[in-house]
Every structure is written in structure tokens, then in C-alpha cells.
Amino acid sequence: MEYKLDKIMISREKIASRVREIAAEIVKDNGMNDELVIVGILTGAAVFLTDLVRELPEDMNVKIDFMSVASYGNDTKSSGVVRIYHDLKNSIEGKNVIVVEDIVDSGLTLSHLLKLLEGRHPSSLKVCVLLDKYSRRETEVKLDYCGFQVPDEFVVGYGLDYAGRWRHLKDIKTVVPVEAK
Ligand code: PRP
């Protein structure tokens, strides 16, 4: 089915203000001195992460690393088995880590990923997601920082895609099917 962009669900202004609030929460919890490793899960989290880290104070000890994973399954349902396409560059052993995701849906990708990262013995492991589609949850995942709860609608923009498209939008928008001619 073909889709087209529809309404703005979350505006760029609302996103920017929530990103600043989340950054402030992170600073409060982590303090300025302990090294903090921000792990972005490609591709969706890239846009959110780059805005988030630039809201952290200059003298905070922040490192950035990325992982690229995909959940096995069909187009609409993930299986919870995660395949790593690109792993972290650096060890997270003994480090304070925050995993950054764009969206949590079933929770299967994140719960599998967290088990995998726990096995690498970080000092702490937290989760920061921009969007929480809780109505779709199949397994509980603790979200330490969460931007917005969203209804079960198809959303794109600000990192989120449909078939690889629309990640570059400044706002988060819904999509609707293009009427057959
Ligand atoms: C999205 C999102 C999460 C996962 C959430 O990634 O970034 O990793 O799906 O779904 P779940 O909670 O049902 O497991 P996607 O596989 O679409 O890859 P992308 O980040 O490259 O868009």
C-alpha cells in the first residue's frame, strides 16, 4: 500500500522542549563527573540522540557510541531476536550507559538488547526513548526517560520512517494510505 503524509502529531517545538527536559533529568540523575555513555540504536534514534546530547552541559563527561540492530520477524511484528549489524566501538564494562531509542512498540527489540548489554557488565544501564506506543507492548521494559506516549498510529519523522522514508522531517507526523485511483 502507498502512504502519504497526514497531520502533525508532535510539533518540532514540543519535541525540542521535551528534549531539553529529558536532558535536564539526565544531568540531575547522572551528575557531572561520572562518565556517561550514550548508546544510540540506529537508524531511528540518530536524530533524537544528536539533539539530546547537544542539550547536555559542555563540561559533562559524555561519550557517544552506536549500535545497529534489527529484530527478526515479518514486516509488522518483531520476534524479539536481535541481530547485530554494527556493534559498539568501545567496551561498556563498568560504565554508566543510557540506551537511546526512537520508539518502543512491542518492547521485544529493547528487552533483548538490554539482556545482551547487561551481559557486558555496565555499572548502570538505563533506557531513554522518545516515543512509547504502550498499547502495543508484549513484554515489559522499564523506560527511565520517555518523551511522549503515543497512540497506536503509524508515525514518521524525526528519525522514524516508513520503508526508509521521511526520517528527516522536523515534526512527527501520521501517514495515511493514498486512495486508489
Ligand atoms: C524500531 C525502533 C525499535 C524497534 C521497536 O526499529 O527503533 O528498535 O523498531 O519495536 P519493538 O518494540 O516492537 O521491538 P526498526 O526495526 O524500525 O529500525 P530503524 O531504527 O532502522 O527504523
Backbone and ligand atoms as CSV (ligand in chain L), in Angstrom:
chain,resi,resn,atom,element,x,y,z
A,1,MET,N,N,0.843,-1.196,0.000
A,1,MET,CA,C,0.000,0.000,0.000
A,1,MET,C,C,0.883,1.254,0.000
A,2,GLU,N,N,0.397,2.268,-0.689
A,2,GLU,CA,C,1.151,3.532,-0.734
A,2,GLU,C,C,0.626,4.479,0.346
A,3,TYR,N,N,1.539,5.207,0.960
A,3,TYR,CA,C,1.129,6.139,2.023
A,3,TYR,C,C,1.551,7.560,1.685
A,4,LYS,N,N,0.826,8.519,2.273
A,4,LYS,CA,C,1.251,9.918,2.168
A,4,LYS,C,C,1.216,10.539,3.557
A,5,LEU,N,N,1.933,11.653,3.694
A,5,LEU,CA,C,1.973,12.333,4.995
A,5,LEU,C,C,0.610,12.911,5.316
A,6,ASP,N,N,0.276,12.885,6.614
A,6,ASP,CA,C,-1.015,13.443,7.034
A,6,ASP,C,C,-0.769,14.569,8.038
A,7,LYS,N,N,-1.256,14.427,9.250
A,7,LYS,CA,C,-1.192,15.532,10.227
A,7,LYS,C,C,0.088,15.504,11.071
A,8,ILE,N,N,0.381,16.661,11.658
A,8,ILE,CA,C,1.451,16.701,12.662
A,8,ILE,C,C,0.908,16.099,13.945
A,9,MET,N,N,1.595,15.086,14.476
A,9,MET,CA,C,1.192,14.541,15.779
A,9,MET,C,C,1.947,15.253,16.902
A,10,ILE,N,N,3.270,15.455,16.696
A,10,ILE,CA,C,4.068,16.183,17.695
A,10,ILE,C,C,4.938,17.195,16.940
A,11,SER,N,N,4.741,18.456,17.277
A,11,SER,CA,C,5.437,19.518,16.549
A,11,SER,C,C,6.911,19.598,16.947
A,12,ARG,N,N,7.696,20.241,16.101
A,12,ARG,CA,C,9.130,20.419,16.369
A,12,ARG,C,C,9.358,21.210,17.663
A,13,GLU,N,N,8.448,22.149,17.966
A,13,GLU,CA,C,8.601,22.949,19.197
A,13,GLU,C,C,8.395,22.076,20.430
A,14,LYS,N,N,7.359,21.219,20.359
A,14,LYS,CA,C,7.089,20.320,21.501
A,14,LYS,C,C,8.237,19.330,21.676
A,15,ILE,N,N,8.755,18.838,20.572
A,15,ILE,CA,C,9.873,17.885,20.644
A,15,ILE,C,C,11.067,18.580,21.299
A,16,ALA,N,N,11.395,19.787,20.819
A,16,ALA,CA,C,12.583,20.489,21.331
A,16,ALA,C,C,12.456,20.748,22.828
A,17,SER,N,N,11.253,21.133,23.271
A,17,SER,CA,C,11.119,21.444,24.687
A,17,SER,C,C,11.192,20.175,25.543
A,18,ARG,N,N,10.627,19.075,25.038
A,18,ARG,CA,C,10.709,17.799,25.792
A,18,ARG,C,C,12.155,17.271,25.808
A,19,VAL,N,N,12.878,17.449,24.701
A,19,VAL,CA,C,14.279,17.003,24.650
A,19,VAL,C,C,15.101,17.739,25.714
A,20,ARG,N,N,14.828,19.048,25.873
A,20,ARG,CA,C,15.544,19.829,26.901
A,20,ARG,C,C,15.215,19.316,28.298
A,21,GLU,N,N,13.937,18.969,28.526
A,21,GLU,CA,C,13.540,18.449,29.846
A,21,GLU,C,C,14.222,17.109,30.140
A,22,ILE,N,N,14.258,16.246,29.135
A,22,ILE,CA,C,14.890,14.936,29.333
A,22,ILE,C,C,16.378,15.114,29.636
A,23,ALA,N,N,17.024,16.011,28.896
A,23,ALA,CA,C,18.452,16.257,29.136
A,23,ALA,C,C,18.666,16.733,30.578
A,24,ALA,N,N,17.778,17.583,31.066
A,24,ALA,CA,C,17.897,18.082,32.441
A,24,ALA,C,C,17.736,16.940,33.447
A,25,GLU,N,N,16.813,16.012,33.173
A,25,GLU,CA,C,16.628,14.841,34.053
A,25,GLU,C,C,17.896,13.990,34.075
A,26,ILE,N,N,18.496,13.816,32.896
A,26,ILE,CA,C,19.716,13.002,32.797
A,26,ILE,C,C,20.843,13.646,33.613
A,27,VAL,N,N,20.984,14.956,33.497
A,27,VAL,CA,C,22.036,15.661,34.239
A,27,VAL,C,C,21.810,15.496,35.745
A,28,LYS,N,N,20.559,15.632,36.156
A,28,LYS,CA,C,20.219,15.523,37.584
A,28,LYS,C,C,20.564,14.123,38.113
A,29,ASP,N,N,20.224,13.085,37.337
A,29,ASP,CA,C,20.449,11.704,37.787
A,29,ASP,C,C,21.914,11.307,37.732
A,30,ASN,N,N,22.608,11.782,36.733
A,30,ASN,CA,C,23.970,11.289,36.498
A,30,ASN,C,C,25.046,12.119,37.192
A,31,GLY,N,N,24.756,13.386,37.389
A,31,GLY,CA,C,25.806,14.256,37.921
A,31,GLY,C,C,26.772,14.603,36.801
A,32,MET,N,N,27.729,15.461,37.112
A,32,MET,CA,C,28.605,15.977,36.059
A,32,MET,C,C,29.890,15.168,35.890
A,33,ASN,N,N,30.292,14.441,36.931
A,33,ASN,CA,C,31.634,13.875,36.892
A,33,ASN,C,C,31.738,12.473,36.318
A,34,ASP,N,N,30.709,11.637,36.600
A,34,ASP,CA,C,30.793,10.263,36.116
A,34,ASP,C,C,30.687,10.218,34.602
A,35,GLU,N,N,31.521,9.399,33.994
A,35,GLU,CA,C,31.439,9.243,32.545
A,35,GLU,C,C,30.085,8.631,32.168
A,36,LEU,N,N,29.490,9.175,31.145
A,36,LEU,CA,C,28.188,8.687,30.690
A,36,LEU,C,C,28.305,8.287,29.221
A,37,VAL,N,N,27.937,7.033,28.927
A,37,VAL,CA,C,27.990,6.564,27.542
A,37,VAL,C,C,26.564,6.540,26.988
A,38,ILE,N,N,26.349,7.339,25.967
A,38,ILE,CA,C,25.042,7.380,25.315
A,38,ILE,C,C,25.109,6.456,24.106
A,39,VAL,N,N,24.267,5.424,24.115
A,39,VAL,CA,C,24.286,4.440,23.033
A,39,VAL,C,C,23.043,4.622,22.161
A,40,GLY,N,N,23.249,5.053,20.943
A,40,GLY,CA,C,22.142,5.235,20.001
A,40,GLY,C,C,21.919,3.974,19.199
A,41,ILE,N,N,20.637,3.613,19.047
A,41,ILE,CA,C,20.297,2.436,18.254
A,41,ILE,C,C,19.853,2.914,16.867
A,42,LEU,N,N,20.717,2.619,15.910
A,42,LEU,CA,C,20.473,3.086,14.534
A,42,LEU,C,C,19.320,2.317,13.886
A,43,THR,N,N,18.592,2.833,13.020
A,43,THR,CA,C,18.834,4.162,12.489
A,43,THR,C,C,17.931,5.206,13.167
A,44,GLY,N,N,16.795,4.735,13.641
A,44,GLY,CA,C,15.740,5.654,14.085
A,44,GLY,C,C,16.161,6.657,15.143
A,45,ALA,N,N,17.051,6.235,16.079
A,45,ALA,CA,C,17.390,7.096,17.217
A,45,ALA,C,C,18.381,8.204,16.885
A,46,ALA,N,N,18.948,8.180,15.675
A,46,ALA,CA,C,20.048,9.098,15.353
A,46,ALA,C,C,19.644,10.564,15.497
A,47,VAL,N,N,18.451,10.910,15.041
A,47,VAL,CA,C,18.023,12.316,15.059
A,47,VAL,C,C,17.794,12.766,16.503
A,48,PHE,N,N,17.055,11.977,17.255
A,48,PHE,CA,C,16.782,12.280,18.663
A,48,PHE,C,C,18.090,12.391,19.449
A,49,LEU,N,N,18.989,11.430,19.249
A,49,LEU,CA,C,20.247,11.425,20.007
A,49,LEU,C,C,21.061,12.690,19.749
A,50,THR,N,N,21.138,13.093,18.504
A,50,THR,CA,C,22.005,14.249,18.206
A,50,THR,C,C,21.444,15.532,18.820
A,51,ASP,N,N,20.127,15.640,18.895
A,51,ASP,CA,C,19.544,16.802,19.583
A,51,ASP,C,C,19.732,16.687,21.091
A,52,LEU,N,N,19.513,15.478,21.620
A,52,LEU,CA,C,19.603,15.263,23.068
A,52,LEU,C,C,20.999,15.572,23.610
A,53,VAL,N,N,22.026,15.048,22.960
A,53,VAL,CA,C,23.383,15.240,23.504
A,53,VAL,C,C,23.801,16.710,23.474
A,54,ARG,N,N,23.265,17.464,22.516
A,54,ARG,CA,C,23.637,18.882,22.445
A,54,ARG,C,C,22.940,19.725,23.497
A,55,GLU,N,N,22.023,19.111,24.250
A,55,GLU,CA,C,21.404,19.793,25.393
A,55,GLU,C,C,22.126,19.473,26.700
A,56,LEU,N,N,23.142,18.617,26.630
A,56,LEU,CA,C,23.897,18.280,27.846
A,56,LEU,C,C,25.016,19.305,28.024
A,57,PRO,N,N,25.352,19.639,29.296
A,57,PRO,CA,C,26.346,20.686,29.535
A,57,PRO,C,C,27.729,20.335,28.956
A,58,GLU,N,N,28.466,21.365,28.557
A,58,GLU,CA,C,29.778,21.174,27.922
A,58,GLU,C,C,30.758,20.408,28.795
A,59,ASP,N,N,30.698,20.658,30.115
A,59,ASP,CA,C,31.690,20.004,30.979
A,59,ASP,C,C,31.227,18.655,31.520
A,60,MET,N,N,30.141,18.146,31.003
A,60,MET,CA,C,29.726,16.792,31.386
A,60,MET,C,C,30.589,15.791,30.605
A,61,ASN,N,N,30.905,14.663,31.243
A,61,ASN,CA,C,31.775,13.672,30.616
A,61,ASN,C,C,30.944,12.686,29.787
A,62,VAL,N,N,30.661,13.084,28.564
A,62,VAL,CA,C,29.738,12.314,27.717
A,62,VAL,C,C,30.483,11.657,26.556
A,63,LYS,N,N,30.207,10.361,26.344
A,63,LYS,CA,C,30.728,9.655,25.164
A,63,LYS,C,C,29.527,9.160,24.361
A,64,ILE,N,N,29.717,9.036,23.065
A,64,ILE,CA,C,28.618,8.573,22.206
A,64,ILE,C,C,29.076,7.335,21.447
A,65,ASP,N,N,28.211,6.339,21.389
A,65,ASP,CA,C,28.506,5.139,20.610
A,65,ASP,C,C,27.198,4.703,19.944
A,66,PHE,N,N,27.310,3.896,18.913
A,66,PHE,CA,C,26.106,3.466,18.201
A,66,PHE,C,C,26.094,1.963,17.997
A,67,MET,N,N,24.894,1.428,17.918
A,67,MET,CA,C,24.699,0.032,17.526
A,67,MET,C,C,23.640,0.006,16.445
A,68,SER,N,N,23.794,-0.909,15.522
A,68,SER,CA,C,22.749,-1.098,14.528
A,68,SER,C,C,22.208,-2.506,14.707
A,69,VAL,N,N,20.943,-2.580,15.020
A,69,VAL,CA,C,20.341,-3.899,15.251
A,69,VAL,C,C,19.058,-4.010,14.443
A,70,ALA,N,N,18.640,-5.216,14.205
A,70,ALA,CA,C,17.326,-5.426,13.598
A,70,ALA,C,C,16.708,-6.623,14.282
A,71,SER,N,N,15.436,-6.496,14.470
A,71,SER,CA,C,14.710,-7.576,15.111
A,71,SER,C,C,14.226,-8.514,14.017
A,72,TYR,N,N,14.466,-9.794,14.184
A,72,TYR,CA,C,13.949,-10.758,13.208
A,72,TYR,C,C,12.437,-10.786,13.282
A,73,GLY,N,N,11.804,-11.060,12.190
A,73,GLY,CA,C,10.346,-11.174,12.195
A,73,GLY,C,C,9.814,-10.734,10.857
A,74,ASN,N,N,8.501,-10.618,10.754
A,74,ASN,CA,C,7.966,-10.122,9.487
A,74,ASN,C,C,7.840,-8.602,9.552
A,75,ASP,N,N,7.190,-8.004,8.569
A,75,ASP,CA,C,7.144,-6.549,8.464
A,75,ASP,C,C,6.464,-5.861,9.637
A,76,THR,N,N,5.469,-6.496,10.197
A,76,THR,CA,C,4.653,-5.804,11.193
A,76,THR,C,C,4.925,-6.276,12.616
A,77,LYS,N,N,5.637,-7.375,12.774
A,77,LYS,CA,C,5.793,-7.938,14.109
A,77,LYS,C,C,7.236,-8.376,14.310
A,78,SER,N,N,7.866,-7.886,15.366
A,78,SER,CA,C,9.241,-8.316,15.615
A,78,SER,C,C,9.232,-9.566,16.470
A,79,SER,N,N,10.252,-10.368,16.312
A,79,SER,CA,C,10.290,-11.652,17.019
A,79,SER,C,C,10.985,-11.537,18.369
A,80,GLY,N,N,11.722,-10.446,18.560
A,80,GLY,CA,C,12.452,-10.303,19.814
A,80,GLY,C,C,13.859,-10.871,19.737
A,81,VAL,N,N,14.179,-11.510,18.613
A,81,VAL,CA,C,15.551,-11.973,18.446
A,81,VAL,C,C,16.289,-10.885,17.666
A,82,VAL,N,N,17.353,-10.380,18.273
A,82,VAL,CA,C,18.016,-9.224,17.690
A,82,VAL,C,C,19.291,-9.638,16.966
A,83,ARG,N,N,19.412,-9.157,15.749
A,83,ARG,CA,C,20.649,-9.390,15.006
A,83,ARG,C,C,21.461,-8.101,15.046
A,84,ILE,N,N,22.742,-8.223,15.368
A,84,ILE,CA,C,23.603,-7.043,15.407
A,84,ILE,C,C,24.272,-6.861,14.054
A,85,TYR,N,N,24.021,-5.700,13.435
A,85,TYR,CA,C,24.683,-5.375,12.170
A,85,TYR,C,C,25.976,-4.610,12.418
A,86,HIS,N,N,25.930,-3.768,13.470
A,86,HIS,CA,C,27.105,-2.956,13.800
A,86,HIS,C,C,27.142,-2.880,15.317
A,87,ASP,N,N,28.252,-3.288,15.890
A,87,ASP,CA,C,28.325,-3.314,17.357
A,87,ASP,C,C,28.998,-2.044,17.876
A,88,LEU,N,N,28.973,-1.862,19.199
A,88,LEU,CA,C,29.619,-0.718,19.827
A,88,LEU,C,C,31.119,-0.752,19.534
A,89,LYS,N,N,31.710,0.445,19.453
A,89,LYS,CA,C,33.162,0.504,19.236
A,89,LYS,C,C,33.902,0.198,20.510
A,90,ASN,N,N,33.324,0.644,21.640
A,90,ASN,CA,C,34.049,0.563,22.903
A,90,ASN,C,C,33.331,-0.302,23.923
A,91,SER,N,N,34.124,-0.812,24.870
A,91,SER,CA,C,33.567,-1.630,25.958
A,91,SER,C,C,32.709,-0.747,26.870
A,92,ILE,N,N,31.620,-1.333,27.392
A,92,ILE,CA,C,30.791,-0.580,28.345
A,92,ILE,C,C,30.964,-1.127,29.765
A,93,GLU,N,N,31.905,-2.016,29.948
A,93,GLU,CA,C,32.126,-2.606,31.266
A,93,GLU,C,C,32.442,-1.504,32.294
A,94,GLY,N,N,31.694,-1.498,33.387
A,94,GLY,CA,C,31.927,-0.525,34.459
A,94,GLY,C,C,31.464,0.885,34.135
A,95,LYS,N,N,30.785,1.076,33.013
A,95,LYS,CA,C,30.357,2.422,32.595
A,95,LYS,C,C,28.872,2.655,32.898
A,96,ASN,N,N,28.519,3.931,33.041
A,96,ASN,CA,C,27.101,4.293,33.123
A,96,ASN,C,C,26.602,4.473,31.696
A,97,VAL,N,N,25.584,3.692,31.350
A,97,VAL,CA,C,25.130,3.650,29.955
A,97,VAL,C,C,23.654,4.048,29.860
A,98,ILE,N,N,23.348,4.862,28.865
A,98,ILE,CA,C,21.946,5.129,28.541
A,98,ILE,C,C,21.713,4.726,27.087
A,99,VAL,N,N,20.793,3.797,26.885
A,99,VAL,CA,C,20.431,3.373,25.535
A,99,VAL,C,C,19.337,4.307,25.026
A,100,VAL,N,N,19.544,4.863,23.841
A,100,VAL,CA,C,18.577,5.808,23.278
A,100,VAL,C,C,17.873,5.165,22.075
A,101,GLU,N,N,16.558,5.164,22.139
A,101,GLU,CA,C,15.717,4.612,21.061
A,101,GLU,C,C,14.713,5.659,20.608
A,102,ASP,N,N,14.277,5.554,19.372
A,102,ASP,CA,C,13.229,6.468,18.904
A,102,ASP,C,C,11.854,6.039,19.380
A,103,ILE,N,N,11.574,4.730,19.331
A,103,ILE,CA,C,10.228,4.260,19.699
A,103,ILE,C,C,10.279,2.854,20.295
A,104,VAL,N,N,9.427,2.628,21.265
A,104,VAL,CA,C,9.230,1.272,21.791
A,104,VAL,C,C,7.801,0.877,21.477
A,105,ASP,N,N,7.716,-0.273,20.836
A,105,ASP,CA,C,6.427,-0.767,20.356
A,105,ASP,C,C,6.111,-2.032,21.164
A,106,SER,N,N,6.416,-3.202,20.621
A,106,SER,CA,C,6.208,-4.442,21.389
A,106,SER,C,C,7.155,-4.511,22.581
A,107,GLY,N,N,8.298,-3.839,22.486
A,107,GLY,CA,C,9.312,-3.905,23.542
A,107,GLY,C,C,10.284,-5.054,23.355
A,108,LEU,N,N,10.040,-5.882,22.335
A,108,LEU,CA,C,10.863,-7.086,22.165
A,108,LEU,C,C,12.305,-6.754,21.778
A,109,THR,N,N,12.475,-5.789,20.882
A,109,THR,CA,C,13.835,-5.420,20.457
A,109,THR,C,C,14.642,-4.931,21.658
A,110,LEU,N,N,14.039,-4.004,22.391
A,110,LEU,CA,C,14.747,-3.389,23.516
A,110,LEU,C,C,15.029,-4.403,24.626
A,111,SER,N,N,14.072,-5.264,24.945
A,111,SER,CA,C,14.306,-6.192,26.049
A,111,SER,C,C,15.423,-7.172,25.695
A,112,HIS,N,N,15.467,-7.578,24.440
A,112,HIS,CA,C,16.541,-8.482,24.017
A,112,HIS,C,C,17.889,-7.752,24.044
A,113,LEU,N,N,17.867,-6.528,23.565
A,113,LEU,CA,C,19.099,-5.723,23.519
A,113,LEU,C,C,19.634,-5.447,24.933
A,114,LEU,N,N,18.727,-5.170,25.856
A,114,LEU,CA,C,19.155,-4.869,27.230
A,114,LEU,C,C,19.802,-6.086,27.877
A,115,LYS,N,N,19.226,-7.276,27.613
A,115,LYS,CA,C,19.830,-8.511,28.148
A,115,LYS,C,C,21.255,-8.654,27.626
A,116,LEU,N,N,21.389,-8.386,26.323
A,116,LEU,CA,C,22.709,-8.502,25.689
A,116,LEU,C,C,23.707,-7.513,26.308
A,117,LEU,N,N,23.266,-6.285,26.529
A,117,LEU,CA,C,24.174,-5.263,27.068
A,117,LEU,C,C,24.464,-5.505,28.546
A,118,GLU,N,N,23.471,-6.000,29.301
A,118,GLU,CA,C,23.694,-6.355,30.717
A,118,GLU,C,C,24.845,-7.346,30.842
A,119,GLY,N,N,24.909,-8.260,29.875
A,119,GLY,CA,C,25.953,-9.286,29.865
A,119,GLY,C,C,27.349,-8.707,29.720
A,120,ARG,N,N,27.427,-7.434,29.368
A,120,ARG,CA,C,28.738,-6.786,29.220
A,120,ARG,C,C,29.119,-6.009,30.479
A,121,HIS,N,N,28.313,-6.155,31.519
A,121,HIS,CA,C,28.588,-5.622,32.860
A,121,HIS,C,C,28.830,-4.111,32.942
A,122,PRO,N,N,27.876,-3.328,32.436
A,122,PRO,CA,C,27.981,-1.885,32.689
A,122,PRO,C,C,27.732,-1.621,34.167
A,123,SER,N,N,28.159,-0.458,34.640
A,123,SER,CA,C,27.904,-0.111,36.030
A,123,SER,C,C,26.416,0.209,36.214
A,124,SER,N,N,25.827,0.882,35.227
A,124,SER,CA,C,24.373,1.086,35.218
A,124,SER,C,C,23.912,1.101,33.770
A,125,LEU,N,N,22.645,0.715,33.579
A,125,LEU,CA,C,22.096,0.639,32.221
A,125,LEU,C,C,20.681,1.203,32.241
A,126,LYS,N,N,20.513,2.348,31.599
A,126,LYS,CA,C,19.192,2.988,31.571
A,126,LYS,C,C,18.703,3.107,30.129
A,127,VAL,N,N,17.402,3.416,30.021
A,127,VAL,CA,C,16.774,3.491,28.709
A,127,VAL,C,C,16.115,4.850,28.536
A,128,CYS,N,N,16.337,5.445,27.381
A,128,CYS,CA,C,15.720,6.729,27.053
A,128,CYS,C,C,15.044,6.597,25.693
A,129,VAL,N,N,13.727,6.738,25.664
A,129,VAL,CA,C,13.013,6.637,24.387
A,129,VAL,C,C,12.225,7.910,24.129
A,130,LEU,N,N,12.122,8.254,22.874
A,130,LEU,CA,C,11.327,9.438,22.538
A,130,LEU,C,C,9.840,9.105,22.578
A,131,LEU,N,N,9.451,8.010,21.920
A,131,LEU,CA,C,8.029,7.669,21.832
A,131,LEU,C,C,7.744,6.300,22.441
A,132,ASP,N,N,6.670,6.250,23.198
A,132,ASP,CA,C,6.244,4.998,23.817
A,132,ASP,C,C,4.839,4.648,23.312
A,133,LYS,N,N,4.791,3.588,22.490
A,133,LYS,CA,C,3.485,3.120,21.985
A,133,LYS,C,C,3.059,1.960,22.890
A,134,TYR,N,N,2.599,2.327,24.086
A,134,TYR,CA,C,2.418,1.328,25.151
A,134,TYR,C,C,1.346,0.292,24.814
A,135,SER,N,N,0.332,0.720,24.054
A,135,SER,CA,C,-0.774,-0.210,23.761
A,135,SER,C,C,-0.298,-1.433,22.965
A,136,ARG,N,N,0.888,-1.357,22.388
A,136,ARG,CA,C,1.396,-2.475,21.585
A,136,ARG,C,C,2.360,-3.377,22.371
A,137,ARG,N,N,2.560,-3.074,23.634
A,137,ARG,CA,C,3.591,-3.772,24.392
A,137,ARG,C,C,3.289,-5.265,24.566
A,138,GLU,N,N,4.314,-6.087,24.319
A,138,GLU,CA,C,4.183,-7.531,24.533
A,138,GLU,C,C,5.062,-8.000,25.672
A,139,THR,N,N,6.056,-7.207,25.991
A,139,THR,CA,C,6.917,-7.557,27.116
A,139,THR,C,C,7.274,-6.264,27.853
A,140,GLU,N,N,7.283,-6.333,29.180
A,140,GLU,CA,C,7.552,-5.122,29.966
A,140,GLU,C,C,9.012,-4.684,29.810
A,141,VAL,N,N,9.201,-3.400,29.585
A,141,VAL,CA,C,10.548,-2.838,29.572
A,141,VAL,C,C,10.485,-1.573,30.419
A,142,LYS,N,N,11.465,-1.411,31.301
A,142,LYS,CA,C,11.485,-0.213,32.151
A,142,LYS,C,C,12.091,0.941,31.355
A,143,LEU,N,N,11.299,2.005,31.220
A,143,LEU,CA,C,11.790,3.185,30.496
A,143,LEU,C,C,12.171,4.237,31.531
A,144,ASP,N,N,13.442,4.574,31.598
A,144,ASP,CA,C,13.902,5.543,32.604
A,144,ASP,C,C,13.581,6.971,32.172
A,145,TYR,N,N,13.654,7.229,30.885
A,145,TYR,CA,C,13.328,8.556,30.344
A,145,TYR,C,C,12.444,8.340,29.120
A,146,CYS,N,N,11.326,9.054,29.081
A,146,CYS,CA,C,10.399,8.857,27.970
A,146,CYS,C,C,9.845,10.207,27.518
A,147,GLY,N,N,9.889,10.455,26.219
A,147,GLY,CA,C,9.429,11.725,25.668
A,147,GLY,C,C,7.919,11.866,25.668
A,148,PHE,N,N,7.258,10.987,24.931
A,148,PHE,CA,C,5.806,11.085,24.749
A,148,PHE,C,C,5.188,9.693,24.658
A,149,GLN,N,N,3.989,9.574,25.221
A,149,GLN,CA,C,3.154,8.386,24.965
A,149,GLN,C,C,2.425,8.659,23.655
A,150,VAL,N,N,2.394,7.683,22.756
A,150,VAL,CA,C,1.671,7.892,21.500
A,150,VAL,C,C,0.645,6.784,21.279
A,151,PRO,N,N,-0.462,7.125,20.603
A,151,PRO,CA,C,-1.462,6.097,20.289
A,151,PRO,C,C,-0.944,5.163,19.207
A,152,ASP,N,N,-1.682,4.091,18.977
A,152,ASP,CA,C,-1.258,3.089,18.005
A,152,ASP,C,C,-1.569,3.554,16.573
A,153,GLU,N,N,-0.817,4.558,16.153
A,153,GLU,CA,C,-0.964,5.068,14.781
A,153,GLU,C,C,0.404,5.039,14.125
A,154,PHE,N,N,0.412,4.967,12.813
A,154,PHE,CA,C,1.681,4.948,12.092
A,154,PHE,C,C,2.275,6.352,12.100
A,155,VAL,N,N,3.465,6.486,12.687
A,155,VAL,CA,C,4.087,7.811,12.746
A,155,VAL,C,C,5.453,7.801,12.066
A,156,VAL,N,N,5.784,8.933,11.455
A,156,VAL,CA,C,7.081,9.093,10.779
A,156,VAL,C,C,7.664,10.456,11.146
A,157,GLY,N,N,8.934,10.622,10.822
A,157,GLY,CA,C,9.602,11.903,11.054
A,157,GLY,C,C,10.480,11.867,12.284
A,158,TYR,N,N,11.400,12.822,12.356
A,158,TYR,CA,C,12.326,12.948,13.482
A,158,TYR,C,C,13.005,11.589,13.758
A,159,GLY,N,N,13.429,10.934,12.682
A,159,GLY,CA,C,14.134,9.652,12.802
A,159,GLY,C,C,13.287,8.451,12.434
A,160,LEU,N,N,11.974,8.581,12.580
A,160,LEU,CA,C,11.096,7.434,12.311
A,160,LEU,C,C,10.746,7.380,10.823
A,161,ASP,N,N,10.676,6.161,10.305
A,161,ASP,CA,C,10.491,6.006,8.861
A,161,ASP,C,C,9.292,5.171,8.495
A,162,TYR,N,N,8.927,5.283,7.218
A,162,TYR,CA,C,8.083,4.273,6.592
A,162,TYR,C,C,8.867,3.808,5.370
A,163,ALA,N,N,9.234,2.538,5.356
A,163,ALA,CA,C,10.050,1.978,4.267
A,163,ALA,C,C,11.286,2.848,3.997
A,164,GLY,N,N,11.908,3.316,5.072
A,164,GLY,CA,C,13.151,4.086,4.935
A,164,GLY,C,C,12.942,5.565,4.665
A,165,ARG,N,N,11.705,5.986,4.469
A,165,ARG,CA,C,11.418,7.360,4.063
A,165,ARG,C,C,10.951,8.217,5.239
A,166,TRP,N,N,11.124,9.503,5.097
A,166,TRP,CA,C,10.578,10.525,6.000
A,166,TRP,C,C,11.298,10.650,7.344
A,167,ARG,N,N,12.461,10.055,7.488
A,167,ARG,CA,C,13.199,10.189,8.752
A,167,ARG,C,C,13.639,11.633,8.990
A,168,HIS,N,N,13.775,12.400,7.901
A,168,HIS,CA,C,14.356,13.739,8.001
A,168,HIS,C,C,13.352,14.822,8.396
A,169,LEU,N,N,12.092,14.477,8.572
A,169,LEU,CA,C,11.089,15.505,8.912
A,169,LEU,C,C,11.377,16.097,10.289
A,170,LYS,N,N,11.117,17.393,10.428
A,170,LYS,CA,C,11.359,18.055,11.714
A,170,LYS,C,C,10.259,17.746,12.729
A,171,ASP,N,N,9.043,17.508,12.228
A,171,ASP,CA,C,7.912,17.180,13.099
A,171,ASP,C,C,7.640,15.678,13.014
A,172,ILE,N,N,6.915,15.167,14.008
A,172,ILE,CA,C,6.451,13.781,13.923
A,172,ILE,C,C,5.036,13.814,13.356
A,173,LYS,N,N,4.841,13.083,12.266
A,173,LYS,CA,C,3.564,13.135,11.543
A,173,LYS,C,C,2.956,11.753,11.397
A,174,THR,N,N,1.646,11.739,11.191
A,174,THR,CA,C,0.979,10.484,10.864
A,174,THR,C,C,0.976,10.325,9.345
A,175,VAL,N,N,0.776,9.096,8.903
A,175,VAL,CA,C,0.637,8.851,7.461
A,175,VAL,C,C,-0.717,8.177,7.215
A,176,VAL,N,N,-1.232,8.387,6.031
A,176,VAL,CA,C,-2.497,7.732,5.648
A,176,VAL,C,C,-2.332,7.077,4.287
A,177,PRO,N,N,-3.097,6.031,4.024
A,177,PRO,CA,C,-2.994,5.395,2.714
A,177,PRO,C,C,-3.441,6.337,1.604
A,178,VAL,N,N,-2.744,6.275,0.484
A,178,VAL,CA,C,-3.157,7.051,-0.692
A,178,VAL,C,C,-4.342,6.313,-1.295
A,179,GLU,N,N,-5.433,7.048,-1.527
A,179,GLU,CA,C,-6.640,6.430,-2.080
A,179,GLU,C,C,-6.332,5.849,-3.463
A,180,ALA,N,N,-6.779,4.630,-3.682
A,180,ALA,CA,C,-6.576,4.018,-5.016
A,180,ALA,C,C,-7.365,4.806,-6.045
A,181,LYS,N,N,-6.716,5.045,-7.231
A,181,LYS,CA,C,-7.420,5.849,-8.255
A,181,LYS,C,C,-8.396,4.980,-9.017
L,1,PRP,C1,C,12.228,0.327,15.513
L,1,PRP,C2,C,12.682,1.059,16.773
L,1,PRP,C3,C,12.997,-0.056,17.704
L,1,PRP,C4,C,12.004,-1.138,17.313
L,1,PRP,C5,C,10.840,-1.089,18.252
L,1,PRP,O1,O,13.357,-0.005,14.781
L,1,PRP,O2,O,13.785,1.883,16.539
L,1,PRP,O3,O,14.326,-0.527,17.554
L,1,PRP,O4,O,11.552,-0.831,15.992
L,1,PRP,O5,O,9.956,-2.132,18.005
L,1,PRP,P1,P,9.593,-3.226,19.094
L,1,PRP,O6,O,9.408,-2.519,20.407
L,1,PRP,O7,O,8.293,-3.808,18.571
L,1,PRP,O8,O,10.674,-4.246,19.139
L,1,PRP,P2,P,13.315,-0.529,13.271
L,1,PRP,O9,O,13.494,-2.021,13.274
L,1,PRP,O10,O,12.102,0.002,12.571
L,1,PRP,O11,O,14.652,0.083,12.681
L,1,PRP,P3,P,15.091,1.612,12.437
L,1,PRP,O12,O,15.519,2.171,13.775
L,1,PRP,O13,O,16.230,1.494,11.496
L,1,PRP,O14,O,13.909,2.366,11.878
